[in-house]
Amino acid sequence: MFGLLAEIAPVLGLGASFGAAIAAIGAGIGIGKIGSSAMEAIARQPEASGDIRSNMIVIAALVEGVALFAVIVCALSLFL
């Protein structure tokens, strides 16, 4: 088992880096879509801007939490 781990050890850093990068890019895209949809919704219904903004912040926080979790898992995978 340790022989196989020694063979793939140089690739672990590359895989963890790609995983963290994909998580960060996905979070950026998701928050961008959330923001653009919220701005469009506020433009359509200005009287509901408070509710839309609070929901946008909650969803953006959830997306950031998932992205942070993915980055932490990728970082931990380096330290088997």
PDB file with one MODEL, atoms N, CA, C and O in Angstrom:
MODEL        1
ATOM      1  N   MET A   1       0.815  -1.198   0.000  1.00  0.00           N
ATOM      2  CA  MET A   1       0.000   0.000   0.000  1.00  0.00           C
ATOM      3  C   MET A   1       0.855   1.256   0.000  1.00  0.00           C
ATOM      4  O   MET A   1       0.580   2.194  -0.748  1.00  0.00           O
ATOM      5  N   PHE A   2       1.900   1.281   0.842  1.00  0.00           N
ATOM      6  CA  PHE A   2       2.731   2.478   0.908  1.00  0.00           C
ATOM      7  C   PHE A   2       3.550   2.663  -0.358  1.00  0.00           C
ATOM      8  O   PHE A   2       3.952   3.780  -0.680  1.00  0.00           O
ATOM      9  N   GLY A   3       3.802   1.568  -1.082  1.00  0.00           N
ATOM     10  CA  GLY A   3       4.497   1.689  -2.357  1.00  0.00           C
ATOM     11  C   GLY A   3       3.651   2.436  -3.370  1.00  0.00           C
ATOM     12  O   GLY A   3       4.156   3.275  -4.116  1.00  0.00           O
ATOM     13  N   LEU A   4       2.361   2.129  -3.393  1.00  0.00           N
ATOM     14  CA  LEU A   4       1.460   2.819  -4.305  1.00  0.00           C
ATOM     15  C   LEU A   4       1.327   4.286  -3.928  1.00  0.00           C
ATOM     16  O   LEU A   4       1.273   5.153  -4.801  1.00  0.00           O
ATOM     17  N   LEU A   5       1.276   4.563  -2.642  1.00  0.00           N
ATOM     18  CA  LEU A   5       1.176   5.947  -2.184  1.00  0.00           C
ATOM     19  C   LEU A   5       2.423   6.730  -2.542  1.00  0.00           C
ATOM     20  O   LEU A   5       2.339   7.908  -2.892  1.00  0.00           O
ATOM     21  N   ALA A   6       3.585   6.087  -2.457  1.00  0.00           N
ATOM     22  CA  ALA A   6       4.825   6.764  -2.822  1.00  0.00           C
ATOM     23  C   ALA A   6       4.868   7.073  -4.316  1.00  0.00           C
ATOM     24  O   ALA A   6       5.477   8.058  -4.733  1.00  0.00           O
ATOM     25  N   GLU A   7       4.221   6.230  -5.119  1.00  0.00           N
ATOM     26  CA  GLU A   7       4.217   6.454  -6.561  1.00  0.00           C
ATOM     27  C   GLU A   7       3.302   7.612  -6.958  1.00  0.00           C
ATOM     28  O   GLU A   7       3.603   8.340  -7.904  1.00  0.00           O
ATOM     29  N   ILE A   8       2.206   7.784  -6.256  1.00  0.00           N
ATOM     30  CA  ILE A   8       1.263   8.832  -6.635  1.00  0.00           C
ATOM     31  C   ILE A   8       1.429  10.109  -5.809  1.00  0.00           C
ATOM     32  O   ILE A   8       0.674  11.061  -6.006  1.00  0.00           O
ATOM     33  N   ALA A   9       2.379  10.152  -4.908  1.00  0.00           N
ATOM     34  CA  ALA A   9       2.563  11.319  -4.037  1.00  0.00           C
ATOM     35  C   ALA A   9       2.801  12.615  -4.814  1.00  0.00           C
ATOM     36  O   ALA A   9       2.246  13.644  -4.428  1.00  0.00           O
ATOM     37  N   PRO A  10       3.599  12.620  -5.889  1.00  0.00           N
ATOM     38  CA  PRO A  10       3.772  13.886  -6.615  1.00  0.00           C
ATOM     39  C   PRO A  10       2.494  14.389  -7.280  1.00  0.00           C
ATOM     40  O   PRO A  10       2.348  15.591  -7.504  1.00  0.00           O
ATOM     41  N   VAL A  11       1.582  13.499  -7.592  1.00  0.00           N
ATOM     42  CA  VAL A  11       0.357  13.882  -8.280  1.00  0.00           C
ATOM     43  C   VAL A  11      -0.692  14.388  -7.294  1.00  0.00           C
ATOM     44  O   VAL A  11      -1.629  15.078  -7.696  1.00  0.00           O
ATOM     45  N   LEU A  12      -0.553  14.059  -6.018  1.00  0.00           N
ATOM     46  CA  LEU A  12      -1.543  14.479  -5.019  1.00  0.00           C
ATOM     47  C   LEU A  12      -1.629  16.002  -4.918  1.00  0.00           C
ATOM     48  O   LEU A  12      -2.723  16.557  -4.818  1.00  0.00           O
ATOM     49  N   GLY A  13      -0.495  16.669  -4.943  1.00  0.00           N
ATOM     50  CA  GLY A  13      -0.504  18.129  -4.865  1.00  0.00           C
ATOM     51  C   GLY A  13      -1.182  18.761  -6.059  1.00  0.00           C
ATOM     52  O   GLY A  13      -1.902  19.750  -5.922  1.00  0.00           O
ATOM     53  N   LEU A  14      -0.954  18.189  -7.233  1.00  0.00           N
ATOM     54  CA  LEU A  14      -1.582  18.706  -8.443  1.00  0.00           C
ATOM     55  C   LEU A  14      -3.097  18.501  -8.399  1.00  0.00           C
ATOM     56  O   LEU A  14      -3.856  19.401  -8.758  1.00  0.00           O
ATOM     57  N   GLY A  15      -3.532  17.328  -7.964  1.00  0.00           N
ATOM     58  CA  GLY A  15      -4.966  17.052  -7.867  1.00  0.00           C
ATOM     59  C   GLY A  15      -5.654  17.924  -6.836  1.00  0.00           C
ATOM     60  O   GLY A  15      -6.765  18.404  -7.062  1.00  0.00           O
ATOM     61  N   ALA A  16      -4.992  18.131  -5.697  1.00  0.00           N
ATOM     62  CA  ALA A  16      -5.576  18.988  -4.664  1.00  0.00           C
ATOM     63  C   ALA A  16      -5.658  20.434  -5.135  1.00  0.00           C
ATOM     64  O   ALA A  16      -6.624  21.137  -4.836  1.00  0.00           O
ATOM     65  N   SER A  17      -4.646  20.875  -5.872  1.00  0.00           N
ATOM     66  CA  SER A  17      -4.668  22.244  -6.400  1.00  0.00           C
ATOM     67  C   SER A  17      -5.788  22.431  -7.415  1.00  0.00           C
ATOM     68  O   SER A  17      -6.492  23.441  -7.393  1.00  0.00           O
ATOM     69  N   PHE A  18      -5.951  21.451  -8.308  1.00  0.00           N
ATOM     70  CA  PHE A  18      -7.037  21.531  -9.282  1.00  0.00           C
ATOM     71  C   PHE A  18      -8.398  21.497  -8.592  1.00  0.00           C
ATOM     72  O   PHE A  18      -9.310  22.225  -8.983  1.00  0.00           O
ATOM     73  N   GLY A  19      -8.539  20.658  -7.572  1.00  0.00           N
ATOM     74  CA  GLY A  19      -9.813  20.592  -6.848  1.00  0.00           C
ATOM     75  C   GLY A  19     -10.157  21.902  -6.159  1.00  0.00           C
ATOM     76  O   GLY A  19     -11.304  22.346  -6.197  1.00  0.00           O
ATOM     77  N   ALA A  20      -9.159  22.524  -5.526  1.00  0.00           N
ATOM     78  CA  ALA A  20      -9.387  23.806  -4.857  1.00  0.00           C
ATOM     79  C   ALA A  20      -9.707  24.896  -5.867  1.00  0.00           C
ATOM     80  O   ALA A  20     -10.561  25.748  -5.621  1.00  0.00           O
ATOM     81  N   ALA A  21      -9.011  24.868  -7.017  1.00  0.00           N
ATOM     82  CA  ALA A  21      -9.273  25.874  -8.046  1.00  0.00           C
ATOM     83  C   ALA A  21     -10.678  25.728  -8.625  1.00  0.00           C
ATOM     84  O   ALA A  21     -11.363  26.727  -8.844  1.00  0.00           O
ATOM     85  N   ILE A  22     -11.107  24.506  -8.871  1.00  0.00           N
ATOM     86  CA  ILE A  22     -12.453  24.278  -9.401  1.00  0.00           C
ATOM     87  C   ILE A  22     -13.510  24.724  -8.393  1.00  0.00           C
ATOM     88  O   ILE A  22     -14.529  25.300  -8.774  1.00  0.00           O
ATOM     89  N   ALA A  23     -13.269  24.458  -7.107  1.00  0.00           N
ATOM     90  CA  ALA A  23     -14.222  24.889  -6.080  1.00  0.00           C
ATOM     91  C   ALA A  23     -14.317  26.411  -6.021  1.00  0.00           C
ATOM     92  O   ALA A  23     -15.411  26.961  -5.900  1.00  0.00           O
ATOM     93  N   ALA A  24     -13.172  27.094  -6.108  1.00  0.00           N
ATOM     94  CA  ALA A  24     -13.179  28.559  -6.059  1.00  0.00           C
ATOM     95  C   ALA A  24     -13.838  29.148  -7.301  1.00  0.00           C
ATOM     96  O   ALA A  24     -14.594  30.115  -7.203  1.00  0.00           O
ATOM     97  N   ILE A  25     -13.559  28.575  -8.464  1.00  0.00           N
ATOM     98  CA  ILE A  25     -14.177  29.063  -9.698  1.00  0.00           C
ATOM     99  C   ILE A  25     -15.685  28.832  -9.666  1.00  0.00           C
ATOM    100  O   ILE A  25     -16.459  29.707 -10.054  1.00  0.00           O
ATOM    101  N   GLY A  26     -16.097  27.664  -9.207  1.00  0.00           N
ATOM    102  CA  GLY A  26     -17.528  27.366  -9.109  1.00  0.00           C
ATOM    103  C   GLY A  26     -18.238  28.304  -8.152  1.00  0.00           C
ATOM    104  O   GLY A  26     -19.358  28.736  -8.422  1.00  0.00           O
ATOM    105  N   ALA A  27     -17.596  28.624  -7.035  1.00  0.00           N
ATOM    106  CA  ALA A  27     -18.205  29.559  -6.085  1.00  0.00           C
ATOM    107  C   ALA A  27     -18.315  30.949  -6.693  1.00  0.00           C
ATOM    108  O   ALA A  27     -19.318  31.635  -6.494  1.00  0.00           O
ATOM    109  N   GLY A  28     -17.299  31.368  -7.427  1.00  0.00           N
ATOM    110  CA  GLY A  28     -17.349  32.675  -8.073  1.00  0.00           C
ATOM    111  C   GLY A  28     -18.466  32.764  -9.100  1.00  0.00           C
ATOM    112  O   GLY A  28     -19.180  33.765  -9.167  1.00  0.00           O
ATOM    113  N   ILE A  29     -18.612  31.720  -9.894  1.00  0.00           N
ATOM    114  CA  ILE A  29     -19.689  31.691 -10.892  1.00  0.00           C
ATOM    115  C   ILE A  29     -21.053  31.692 -10.203  1.00  0.00           C
ATOM    116  O   ILE A  29     -21.963  32.411 -10.614  1.00  0.00           O
ATOM    117  N   GLY A  30     -21.185  30.882  -9.154  1.00  0.00           N
ATOM    118  CA  GLY A  30     -22.460  30.805  -8.441  1.00  0.00           C
ATOM    119  C   GLY A  30     -22.856  32.118  -7.797  1.00  0.00           C
ATOM    120  O   GLY A  30     -24.015  32.524  -7.881  1.00  0.00           O
ATOM    121  N   ILE A  31     -21.916  32.784  -7.158  1.00  0.00           N
ATOM    122  CA  ILE A  31     -22.226  34.065  -6.517  1.00  0.00           C
ATOM    123  C   ILE A  31     -22.512  35.129  -7.568  1.00  0.00           C
ATOM    124  O   ILE A  31     -23.348  36.006  -7.351  1.00  0.00           O
ATOM    125  N   GLY A  32     -21.827  35.061  -8.701  1.00  0.00           N
ATOM    126  CA  GLY A  32     -22.120  35.998  -9.791  1.00  0.00           C
ATOM    127  C   GLY A  32     -23.533  35.834 -10.314  1.00  0.00           C
ATOM    128  O   GLY A  32     -24.224  36.818 -10.579  1.00  0.00           O
ATOM    129  N   LYS A  33     -23.962  34.586 -10.463  1.00  0.00           N
ATOM    130  CA  LYS A  33     -25.339  34.343 -10.921  1.00  0.00           C
ATOM    131  C   LYS A  33     -26.359  34.777  -9.879  1.00  0.00           C
ATOM    132  O   LYS A  33     -27.411  35.318 -10.218  1.00  0.00           O
ATOM    133  N   ILE A  34     -26.047  34.539  -8.619  1.00  0.00           N
ATOM    134  CA  ILE A  34     -26.950  34.970  -7.548  1.00  0.00           C
ATOM    135  C   ILE A  34     -27.095  36.489  -7.567  1.00  0.00           C
ATOM    136  O   ILE A  34     -28.206  37.014  -7.491  1.00  0.00           O
ATOM    137  N   GLY A  35     -25.967  37.191  -7.669  1.00  0.00           N
ATOM    138  CA  GLY A  35     -26.003  38.652  -7.673  1.00  0.00           C
ATOM    139  C   GLY A  35     -26.747  39.220  -8.872  1.00  0.00           C
ATOM    140  O   GLY A  35     -27.534  40.156  -8.733  1.00  0.00           O
ATOM    141  N   SER A  36     -26.495  38.648 -10.060  1.00  0.00           N
ATOM    142  CA  SER A  36     -27.173  39.183 -11.245  1.00  0.00           C
ATOM    143  C   SER A  36     -28.671  38.903 -11.194  1.00  0.00           C
ATOM    144  O   SER A  36     -29.472  39.744 -11.600  1.00  0.00           O
ATOM    145  N   SER A  37     -29.049  37.744 -10.704  1.00  0.00           N
ATOM    146  CA  SER A  37     -30.479  37.438 -10.590  1.00  0.00           C
ATOM    147  C   SER A  37     -31.153  38.328  -9.556  1.00  0.00           C
ATOM    148  O   SER A  37     -32.289  38.761  -9.745  1.00  0.00           O
ATOM    149  N   ALA A  38     -30.449  38.597  -8.464  1.00  0.00           N
ATOM    150  CA  ALA A  38     -31.026  39.470  -7.434  1.00  0.00           C
ATOM    151  C   ALA A  38     -31.191  40.891  -7.954  1.00  0.00           C
ATOM    152  O   ALA A  38     -32.205  41.538  -7.690  1.00  0.00           O
ATOM    153  N   MET A  39     -30.201  41.378  -8.689  1.00  0.00           N
ATOM    154  CA  MET A  39     -30.317  42.734  -9.236  1.00  0.00           C
ATOM    155  C   MET A  39     -31.450  42.821 -10.260  1.00  0.00           C
ATOM    156  O   MET A  39     -32.153  43.830 -10.326  1.00  0.00           O
ATOM    157  N   GLU A  40     -31.624  41.788 -11.041  1.00  0.00           N
ATOM    158  CA  GLU A  40     -32.729  41.763 -11.998  1.00  0.00           C
ATOM    159  C   GLU A  40     -34.077  41.733 -11.270  1.00  0.00           C
ATOM    160  O   GLU A  40     -35.025  42.408 -11.672  1.00  0.00           O
ATOM    161  N   ALA A  41     -34.147  40.942 -10.193  1.00  0.00           N
ATOM    162  CA  ALA A  41     -35.389  40.862  -9.429  1.00  0.00           C
ATOM    163  C   ALA A  41     -35.699  42.186  -8.741  1.00  0.00           C
ATOM    164  O   ALA A  41     -36.859  42.592  -8.667  1.00  0.00           O
ATOM    165  N   ILE A  42     -34.667  42.861  -8.238  1.00  0.00           N
ATOM    166  CA  ILE A  42     -34.886  44.164  -7.599  1.00  0.00           C
ATOM    167  C   ILE A  42     -35.333  45.192  -8.635  1.00  0.00           C
ATOM    168  O   ILE A  42     -36.158  46.057  -8.339  1.00  0.00           O
ATOM    169  N   ALA A  43     -34.790  45.098  -9.847  1.00  0.00           N
ATOM    170  CA  ALA A  43     -35.209  46.028 -10.899  1.00  0.00           C
ATOM    171  C   ALA A  43     -36.668  45.799 -11.291  1.00  0.00           C
ATOM    172  O   ALA A  43     -37.374  46.742 -11.648  1.00  0.00           O
ATOM    173  N   ARG A  44     -37.110  44.561 -11.224  1.00  0.00           N
ATOM    174  CA  ARG A  44     -38.499  44.266 -11.577  1.00  0.00           C
ATOM    175  C   ARG A  44     -39.474  44.641 -10.461  1.00  0.00           C
ATOM    176  O   ARG A  44     -40.582  45.112 -10.716  1.00  0.00           O
ATOM    177  N   GLN A  45     -39.031  44.418  -9.198  1.00  0.00           N
ATOM    178  CA  GLN A  45     -39.892  44.705  -8.039  1.00  0.00           C
ATOM    179  C   GLN A  45     -39.094  45.471  -6.990  1.00  0.00           C
ATOM    180  O   GLN A  45     -38.585  44.864  -6.048  1.00  0.00           O
ATOM    181  N   PRO A  46     -38.976  46.762  -7.129  1.00  0.00           N
ATOM    182  CA  PRO A  46     -38.169  47.539  -6.176  1.00  0.00           C
ATOM    183  C   PRO A  46     -38.702  47.495  -4.743  1.00  0.00           C
ATOM    184  O   PRO A  46     -37.937  47.639  -3.791  1.00  0.00           O
ATOM    185  N   GLU A  47     -39.995  47.300  -4.593  1.00  0.00           N
ATOM    186  CA  GLU A  47     -40.559  47.285  -3.231  1.00  0.00           C
ATOM    187  C   GLU A  47     -40.159  46.040  -2.449  1.00  0.00           C
ATOM    188  O   GLU A  47     -40.278  46.027  -1.224  1.00  0.00           O
ATOM    189  N   ALA A  48     -39.691  45.000  -3.120  1.00  0.00           N
ATOM    190  CA  ALA A  48     -39.278  43.767  -2.438  1.00  0.00           C
ATOM    191  C   ALA A  48     -37.762  43.680  -2.303  1.00  0.00           C
ATOM    192  O   ALA A  48     -37.220  42.592  -2.110  1.00  0.00           O
ATOM    193  N   SER A  49     -37.078  44.805  -2.403  1.00  0.00           N
ATOM    194  CA  SER A  49     -35.613  44.767  -2.418  1.00  0.00           C
ATOM    195  C   SER A  49     -35.015  44.258  -1.103  1.00  0.00           C
ATOM    196  O   SER A  49     -33.982  43.588  -1.113  1.00  0.00           O
ATOM    197  N   GLY A  50     -35.648  44.570   0.012  1.00  0.00           N
ATOM    198  CA  GLY A  50     -35.133  44.098   1.302  1.00  0.00           C
ATOM    199  C   GLY A  50     -35.161  42.585   1.423  1.00  0.00           C
ATOM    200  O   GLY A  50     -34.182  41.974   1.853  1.00  0.00           O
ATOM    201  N   ASP A  51     -36.284  41.976   1.044  1.00  0.00           N
ATOM    202  CA  ASP A  51     -36.395  40.516   1.100  1.00  0.00           C
ATOM    203  C   ASP A  51     -35.450  39.850   0.114  1.00  0.00           C
ATOM    204  O   ASP A  51     -34.817  38.843   0.431  1.00  0.00           O
ATOM    205  N   ILE A  52     -35.358  40.409  -1.072  1.00  0.00           N
ATOM    206  CA  ILE A  52     -34.481  39.830  -2.095  1.00  0.00           C
ATOM    207  C   ILE A  52     -33.030  39.915  -1.649  1.00  0.00           C
ATOM    208  O   ILE A  52     -32.276  38.954  -1.803  1.00  0.00           O
ATOM    209  N   ARG A  53     -32.634  41.051  -1.102  1.00  0.00           N
ATOM    210  CA  ARG A  53     -31.253  41.229  -0.666  1.00  0.00           C
ATOM    211  C   ARG A  53     -30.905  40.282   0.473  1.00  0.00           C
ATOM    212  O   ARG A  53     -29.819  39.702   0.481  1.00  0.00           O
ATOM    213  N   SER A  54     -31.806  40.115   1.430  1.00  0.00           N
ATOM    214  CA  SER A  54     -31.500  39.219   2.555  1.00  0.00           C
ATOM    215  C   SER A  54     -31.415  37.767   2.087  1.00  0.00           C
ATOM    216  O   SER A  54     -30.558  37.015   2.551  1.00  0.00           O
ATOM    217  N   ASN A  55     -32.294  37.374   1.177  1.00  0.00           N
ATOM    218  CA  ASN A  55     -32.210  36.018   0.640  1.00  0.00           C
ATOM    219  C   ASN A  55     -30.932  35.824  -0.171  1.00  0.00           C
ATOM    220  O   ASN A  55     -30.328  34.752  -0.133  1.00  0.00           O
ATOM    221  N   MET A  56     -30.520  36.853  -0.900  1.00  0.00           N
ATOM    222  CA  MET A  56     -29.293  36.771  -1.679  1.00  0.00           C
ATOM    223  C   MET A  56     -28.083  36.578  -0.773  1.00  0.00           C
ATOM    224  O   MET A  56     -27.191  35.792  -1.092  1.00  0.00           O
ATOM    225  N   ILE A  57     -28.045  37.275   0.335  1.00  0.00           N
ATOM    226  CA  ILE A  57     -26.914  37.165   1.260  1.00  0.00           C
ATOM    227  C   ILE A  57     -26.867  35.775   1.884  1.00  0.00           C
ATOM    228  O   ILE A  57     -25.786  35.207   2.038  1.00  0.00           O
ATOM    229  N   VAL A  58     -28.011  35.226   2.240  1.00  0.00           N
ATOM    230  CA  VAL A  58     -28.042  33.884   2.825  1.00  0.00           C
ATOM    231  C   VAL A  58     -27.556  32.840   1.828  1.00  0.00           C
ATOM    232  O   VAL A  58     -26.750  31.977   2.176  1.00  0.00           O
ATOM    233  N   ILE A  59     -28.036  32.910   0.597  1.00  0.00           N
ATOM    234  CA  ILE A  59     -27.631  31.937  -0.416  1.00  0.00           C
ATOM    235  C   ILE A  59     -26.153  32.096  -0.753  1.00  0.00           C
ATOM    236  O   ILE A  59     -25.458  31.096  -0.933  1.00  0.00           O
ATOM    237  N   ALA A  60     -25.659  33.324  -0.842  1.00  0.00           N
ATOM    238  CA  ALA A  60     -24.237  33.542  -1.120  1.00  0.00           C
ATOM    239  C   ALA A  60     -23.370  32.984   0.007  1.00  0.00           C
ATOM    240  O   ALA A  60     -22.295  32.443  -0.251  1.00  0.00           O
ATOM    241  N   ALA A  61     -23.823  33.109   1.245  1.00  0.00           N
ATOM    242  CA  ALA A  61     -23.075  32.551   2.368  1.00  0.00           C
ATOM    243  C   ALA A  61     -23.045  31.027   2.301  1.00  0.00           C
ATOM    244  O   ALA A  61     -22.028  30.408   2.616  1.00  0.00           O
ATOM    245  N   LEU A  62     -24.148  30.429   1.894  1.00  0.00           N
ATOM    246  CA  LEU A  62     -24.170  28.969   1.754  1.00  0.00           C
ATOM    247  C   LEU A  62     -23.226  28.499   0.652  1.00  0.00           C
ATOM    248  O   LEU A  62     -22.537  27.491   0.809  1.00  0.00           O
ATOM    249  N   VAL A  63     -23.194  29.223  -0.457  1.00  0.00           N
ATOM    250  CA  VAL A  63     -22.279  28.865  -1.547  1.00  0.00           C
ATOM    251  C   VAL A  63     -20.829  29.006  -1.091  1.00  0.00           C
ATOM    252  O   VAL A  63     -19.999  28.145  -1.384  1.00  0.00           O
ATOM    253  N   GLU A  64     -20.523  30.075  -0.384  1.00  0.00           N
ATOM    254  CA  GLU A  64     -19.170  30.272   0.125  1.00  0.00           C
ATOM    255  C   GLU A  64     -18.789  29.189   1.135  1.00  0.00           C
ATOM    256  O   GLU A  64     -17.639  28.751   1.176  1.00  0.00           O
ATOM    257  N   GLY A  65     -19.750  28.761   1.943  1.00  0.00           N
ATOM    258  CA  GLY A  65     -19.474  27.695   2.904  1.00  0.00           C
ATOM    259  C   GLY A  65     -19.139  26.388   2.226  1.00  0.00           C
ATOM    260  O   GLY A  65     -18.223  25.684   2.649  1.00  0.00           O
ATOM    261  N   VAL A  66     -19.864  26.058   1.186  1.00  0.00           N
ATOM    262  CA  VAL A  66     -19.580  24.826   0.439  1.00  0.00           C
ATOM    263  C   VAL A  66     -18.219  24.918  -0.232  1.00  0.00           C
ATOM    264  O   VAL A  66     -17.463  23.946  -0.238  1.00  0.00           O
ATOM    265  N   ALA A  67     -17.902  26.079  -0.796  1.00  0.00           N
ATOM    266  CA  ALA A  67     -16.597  26.255  -1.454  1.00  0.00           C
ATOM    267  C   ALA A  67     -15.458  26.161  -0.440  1.00  0.00           C
ATOM    268  O   ALA A  67     -14.426  25.553  -0.722  1.00  0.00           O
ATOM    269  N   LEU A  68     -15.637  26.751   0.722  1.00  0.00           N
ATOM    270  CA  LEU A  68     -14.612  26.666   1.760  1.00  0.00           C
ATOM    271  C   LEU A  68     -14.426  25.226   2.214  1.00  0.00           C
ATOM    272  O   LEU A  68     -13.298  24.780   2.423  1.00  0.00           O
ATOM    273  N   PHE A  69     -15.513  24.508   2.365  1.00  0.00           N
ATOM    274  CA  PHE A  69     -15.436  23.092   2.741  1.00  0.00           C
ATOM    275  C   PHE A  69     -14.664  22.299   1.688  1.00  0.00           C
ATOM    276  O   PHE A  69     -13.845  21.449   2.036  1.00  0.00           O
ATOM    277  N   ALA A  70     -14.913  22.568   0.410  1.00  0.00           N
ATOM    278  CA  ALA A  70     -14.215  21.864  -0.663  1.00  0.00           C
ATOM    279  C   ALA A  70     -12.725  22.185  -0.652  1.00  0.00           C
ATOM    280  O   ALA A  70     -11.901  21.295  -0.857  1.00  0.00           O
ATOM    281  N   VAL A  71     -12.375  23.432  -0.417  1.00  0.00           N
ATOM    282  CA  VAL A  71     -10.963  23.811  -0.368  1.00  0.00           C
ATOM    283  C   VAL A  71     -10.272  23.153   0.822  1.00  0.00           C
ATOM    284  O   VAL A  71      -9.130  22.710   0.699  1.00  0.00           O
ATOM    285  N   ILE A  72     -10.936  23.082   1.959  1.00  0.00           N
ATOM    286  CA  ILE A  72     -10.356  22.435   3.137  1.00  0.00           C
ATOM    287  C   ILE A  72     -10.154  20.935   2.889  1.00  0.00           C
ATOM    288  O   ILE A  72      -9.131  20.376   3.285  1.00  0.00           O
ATOM    289  N   VAL A  73     -11.111  20.290   2.245  1.00  0.00           N
ATOM    290  CA  VAL A  73     -10.954  18.871   1.919  1.00  0.00           C
ATOM    291  C   VAL A  73      -9.776  18.669   0.973  1.00  0.00           C
ATOM    292  O   VAL A  73      -9.009  17.719   1.127  1.00  0.00           O
ATOM    293  N   CYS A  74      -9.632  19.554   0.005  1.00  0.00           N
ATOM    294  CA  CYS A  74      -8.497  19.454  -0.919  1.00  0.00           C
ATOM    295  C   CYS A  74      -7.179  19.655  -0.181  1.00  0.00           C
ATOM    296  O   CYS A  74      -6.202  18.962  -0.464  1.00  0.00           O
ATOM    297  N   ALA A  75      -7.139  20.585   0.751  1.00  0.00           N
ATOM    298  CA  ALA A  75      -5.915  20.825   1.521  1.00  0.00           C
ATOM    299  C   ALA A  75      -5.604  19.628   2.423  1.00  0.00           C
ATOM    300  O   ALA A  75      -4.443  19.250   2.574  1.00  0.00           O
ATOM    301  N   LEU A  76      -6.629  19.039   3.014  1.00  0.00           N
ATOM    302  CA  LEU A  76      -6.409  17.883   3.878  1.00  0.00           C
ATOM    303  C   LEU A  76      -5.966  16.661   3.098  1.00  0.00           C
ATOM    304  O   LEU A  76      -5.287  15.789   3.640  1.00  0.00           O
ATOM    305  N   SER A  77      -6.345  16.590   1.833  1.00  0.00           N
ATOM    306  CA  SER A  77      -5.934  15.441   1.028  1.00  0.00           C
ATOM    307  C   SER A  77      -4.424  15.424   0.783  1.00  0.00           C
ATOM    308  O   SER A  77      -3.855  14.385   0.447  1.00  0.00           O
ATOM    309  N   LEU A  78      -3.791  16.567   0.951  1.00  0.00           N
ATOM    310  CA  LEU A  78      -2.343  16.611   0.808  1.00  0.00           C
ATOM    311  C   LEU A  78      -1.631  15.924   1.970  1.00  0.00           C
ATOM    312  O   LEU A  78      -0.521  15.415   1.808  1.00  0.00           O
ATOM    313  N   PHE A  79      -2.260  15.910   3.125  1.00  0.00           N
ATOM    314  CA  PHE A  79      -1.636  15.403   4.347  1.00  0.00           C
ATOM    315  C   PHE A  79      -2.209  14.044   4.741  1.00  0.00           C
ATOM    316  O   PHE A  79      -2.626  13.858   5.884  1.00  0.00           O
ATOM    317  N   LEU A  80      -2.231  13.114   3.826  1.00  0.00           N
ATOM    318  CA  LEU A  80      -2.758  11.781   4.122  1.00  0.00           C
ATOM    319  C   LEU A  80      -2.133  11.224   5.318  1.00  0.00           C
ATOM    320  O   LEU A  80      -2.454  10.105   5.718  1.00  0.00           O
TER     321      LEU A  80
ENDMDL
END
